[in-house]
């Protein structure tokens, strides 16, 4: 198969999964807020919710950015690629699978990034 086509597919999967996760997170925000309020004490429930919300936003942004760079076949330095890959892998099982695919593409023989990393 064509390497560029596979790379576009993986980048598209990253962006599409980010969109799906974003829609799911937005639709369940009120339920999550109630869950955090009932779990935590009234004074600290809001701070827990804001912290988790910020973490989820970081996960989504890293998925979109990594997907964009992979889809566009843009060169990323290791200082950007590896933190994005770690954030995506930590975000869940789909992140682990997609990051594994991105790593295979990155180190594919004859690839642009194989020598630079």
C-alpha positions in Angstrom: 0.0 0.0 0.0 1.0 3.6 -0.5 2.6 5.1 2.6 1.1 8.6 2.0 -2.4 7.1 1.8 -1.9 5.1 5.0 -0.6 8.3 6.7 -3.6 10.3 5.6 -5.9 7.6 6.9 -4.2 7.6 10.3 -4.2 11.4 10.5 -7.8 11.4 9.5 -8.6 8.8 12.1 -7.0 10.9 14.8 -8.9 14.0 13.8 -12.2 12.1 13.4 -11.8 10.4 16.8 -11.1 13.8 18.3 -14.3 15.2 16.9 -16.3 12.2 18.1 -14.7 12.5 21.6 -15.4 16.3 21.6 -19.1 15.7 20.8 -19.4 13.0 23.5 -17.7 15.2 26.1 -19.8 18.2 25.3 -23.0 16.2 25.5 -22.1 14.7 28.8 -20.7 17.8 30.5 -23.7 18.5 32.8 -23.8 14.8 33.9 -20.1 14.9 34.6 -20.5 18.1 36.6 -23.2 16.6 38.8 -21.1 13.5 39.3 -18.1 15.5 40.5 -20.3 17.6 42.8 -21.8 14.5 44.4 -18.4 12.8 44.7 -16.4 15.7 46.1 -17.2 18.0 48.9 -19.2 21.1 47.9 -16.2 23.4 48.2 -13.8 21.3 46.1 -16.2 19.8 43.5 -15.9 22.8 41.2 -12.1 22.8 41.3 -12.0 19.0 40.6 -14.3 19.5 37.6 -12.3 22.4 36.2 -9.1 20.4 36.6 -10.5 17.3 34.8 -12.0 19.5 32.1 -8.7 21.2 31.5 -7.0 17.7 31.2 -9.7 16.5 28.8 -9.2 19.7 26.7 -5.4 19.0 26.6 -6.0 15.5 25.4 -8.4 16.6 22.7 -6.1 19.4 21.5 -3.1 17.0 21.4 -5.2 14.5 19.3 -6.2 17.3 16.8 -2.7 18.6 16.5 -1.1 15.2 16.1 -3.8 14.2 13.6 -3.3 17.5 11.6 0.5 17.0 11.4 0.3 13.4 10.4 -2.5 14.0 7.8 -0.6 16.9 6.2 2.7 15.0 6.4 4.4 17.9 8.1 7.7 17.5 9.8 7.6 17.5 13.6 10.6 17.7 15.8 10.9 15.2 18.6 10.3 18.0 21.1 6.7 18.2 19.7 6.0 14.7 18.5 6.8 12.7 21.7 4.8 14.9 24.1 1.8 14.8 21.7 2.2 11.0 21.4 2.4 10.6 25.2 -0.7 12.7 25.7 -2.6 10.7 23.1 -1.5 7.4 24.6 -2.5 8.4 28.1 -5.9 9.5 26.9 -7.2 6.0 26.4 -7.2 2.8 24.5 -8.0 4.4 21.2 -5.1 6.9 21.8 -2.7 4.0 22.4 -3.8 2.2 19.2 -3.5 5.4 17.1 -0.2 6.4 18.6 1.2 2.9 17.8 0.1 3.4 14.2 1.7 6.9 14.1 4.9 5.5 15.5 5.0 2.7 12.8 4.5 5.4 10.2 7.1 7.6 11.7 9.8 4.9 11.7 8.8 3.2 8.5 11.8 2.5 6.3 12.2 5.1 3.6 10.1 7.6 5.6 11.0 11.2 6.0 11.2 11.1 9.7 13.0 7.8 10.2 16.4 9.4 10.0 15.6 12.6 11.9 14.3 11.1 15.1 
